[in-house]
Amino acid sequence: MIKRCVARLATLPLELCRWLRSEKRTKACLICYCLRVFAHRTFAAHAPDARLKDADELLHLTAEQNERLQAVWESLELDSDKALQVDQVLAFSQALIFDPLLVDPFDSALVHFLAVLSIDPLTERLHTATSYSY
């Protein structure tokens, strides 16, 4: 099984491989970002947070991703054992990573989050090309 998984890594896009190798903090930020938007959509209907308005409109999750994100939320809310929480987060992560980009790449929650990471908080615009090193 491991050999098949490793062999399939060669079929992944280069940017996805770079993201998978990136530090754990970025992955944790993605999960937290999705949970914040989920909580905003679920619980803040009567008092929406203006800071999450754009994220609420632009973060597109598939039915499977929504279902798995809700399972993550519930496992955290119920203070389930750590193994179950980890399993739920991994299942949600898998649903994010293996989401096919069939029509519009910005319909992908992962692509949306990577675009959000590119926003310069000082200028409130995307970073310029000189901000990146290759």
Secondary structure, DSSP 4 states (H G I P E B T S, - for coil): -HHHHHHHHTTS-HHHHHHHHS-HHHHHHHHHHHHHHHHHHHH-SSS--GGGHHHHHH----HHHHHHHHHHHHHHHTT--HHHHHHHHHHHHHHHHT----S-GGGSHHHHHHHHHTEETTTTEEPPGGG---
